[in-house]
Amino acid sequence: MTVSLGHAVWRALAGALVVAIAAGAAAQTSIALPPAQTGGGKPLMQALAERHSTRSFAAQALPPQVLANLLWSAFGVNRPASAGMGGRTAPSAHDQQEIDVYLMVADGSFRYIAKPPHRLERVGTADLRAGADSQGLARAAPLTLLYVADDRRMTDRDDESTRRFYAAVDAGAIVQNVYLFCASEQLATVAFISVHRERLAAALGLASTQRIVLAQAVGYPKERS
Ligand SMILES: Cc1cc2nc3c(=O)[nH]c(=O)nc-3n(C[C@H](O)[C@H](O)[C@H](O)COP(=O)(O)O)c2cc1C
């Protein structure tokens, strides 16, 4: 199956890397990502010194390698030999790894599958960015990440407010990974809570156990220094 991803970058991804998996009548699309390049980047102290929020973005999408590096930095698997799916680049309470990273781009929405070899799974074909939040941040950026907690991965020992607390803290660790990656790569980013959760949850077909915790817009800065 050929997948039309619209934008040139996504077309490049589709041409080189798309694997289409027919699932009954519906077709699910899985998009391979290049392995993350884990050897580069600015020194940590320099990235920390340069970390900041930016709210205006150039239209240019992220190249596949930058996207792969970004997602791995966010919540990729950095210790595949560890139990379960492996250790991750961000910590999580009880190592529950309950946050899923969703992507909204011009060509649709995707879920990041971190288990090596990491990849994207298409969730929908509609561009959900316009109207996704009250500030127009998602519309302004080529990519918005959504951090979605799934109660199914959280223990019943914890009550609802504890689970929400853990999910917020765990999403915050991922947010900071992305901020530092963006500082290292001179990308623009801002975390935001002003997201229309219910509307997006419906559009993404999230389960009743899933909650959008936080969003983060990413792109190249409008004014490049
Ligand atoms: C949990 C969280 C929620 C945020 N929500 C928003 C938001 O809804 N809208 C926004 O413009 N910025 C939001 N921000 C970005 C903050 O406003 C920003 O980090 C703060 O002003 C400090 O600026 P700096 O990141 O450049 O240091 C959020 C940041 C965090 C960590």
The ligand as a Gaussian input file, in Angstrom:
#p B3LYP/6-31G(d) Opt

LIG

0 1
 C        3.401000      22.428000      32.679000
 C        3.604000      23.637000      31.799000
 C        2.517000      24.215000      31.199000
 C        2.672000      25.307000      30.353000
 N        1.574000      25.815000      29.718000
 C        1.726000      26.828000      28.868000
 C        0.607000      27.323000      28.132000
 O       -0.513000      26.816000      28.235000
 N        0.823000      28.333000      27.266000
 C        2.059000      28.901000      27.099000
 O        2.177000      29.823000      26.291000
 N        3.133000      28.465000      27.769000
 C        2.999000      27.440000      28.647000
 N        4.096000      26.946000      29.316000
 C        5.413000      27.550000      29.112000
 C        5.728000      28.492000      30.277000
 O        4.926000      29.653000      30.178000
 C        7.219000      28.848000      30.231000
 O        7.981000      27.703000      30.487000
 C        7.535000      29.914000      31.272000
 O        6.962000      31.157000      30.907000
 C        9.041000      30.134000      31.449000
 O        9.623000      30.478000      30.208000
 P       10.872000      29.641000      29.659000
 O       10.397000      28.245000      29.351000
 O       11.320000      30.357000      28.420000
 O       11.893000      29.642000      30.725000
 C        3.945000      25.859000      30.152000
 C        5.063000      25.261000      30.768000
 C        4.893000      24.159000      31.579000
 C        6.112000      23.517000      32.215000

